Amino acid sequence: MKEIKITASATIYNDITELSGEDNLLMQKAIEARQNAYAPYSKFNVGAALLLENSQIVLGNNQENAAYPSGMCAERVAIWNAGATFPGVKIIKLAISASSTISKVDKPVGPCGACRQTLSEFEINQKVPFEVLFMGEVGEIVKTKSLLDLLPFSFDSSYL
């Protein structure tokens, strides 16, 4: 038996004003996308913005459905939109913002497990990591250098 230690690194920013110009712009786009989310059931709005290698920004937001769980998370809406609109174009970074109409979301909200798995496939296939930034409605922002920092022991096509 052997024991291994898994480490991940992240940078924590106090608020959006501490981000670089490019990161701030991308997070503002995620906030705009969040405001257009369709979340009448959960009251939890999420927006995502992807910066692509060709300088395009692709948006996504969560889309709910009365036939729960037929809805879709913002991150998967954005990544599949990017794959459909700009196939083969590398992702540089992803920004995510979440809010609720029930209470203030003042801590960072990272991607769910299903989104982490989907996003990891894109990062692994493009053979270049992409940065991930996430926040709530206000407050701290977490930034990682790679999606795989959020998903140790990831599953990919090499197992199939």
Number of C-alpha atoms within 10 A of each C-alpha: 2 3 5 5 4 8 7 12 12 15 11 15 16 13 14 17 10 13 17 10 10 10 21 16 16 25 26 19 23 29 25 19 25 27 16 15 21 19 19 13 10 11 15 19 27 31 30 34 30 29 22 18 13 11 11 13 20 25 26 29 30 24 18 21 13 9 7 9 8 9 14 17 21 27 28 21 19 23 23 17 16 23 15 10 11 14 10 13 15 21 25 18 23 30 29 33 32 30 23 15 12 9 9 12 18 15 17 21 20 20 22 10 11 12 18 18 19 15 21 23 18 20 19 16 13 14 10 12 21 25 20 24 30 25 27 23 21 17 14 19 28 22 23 21 17 22 25 22 19 20 15 11 9 13 12 13 8 5 5 5
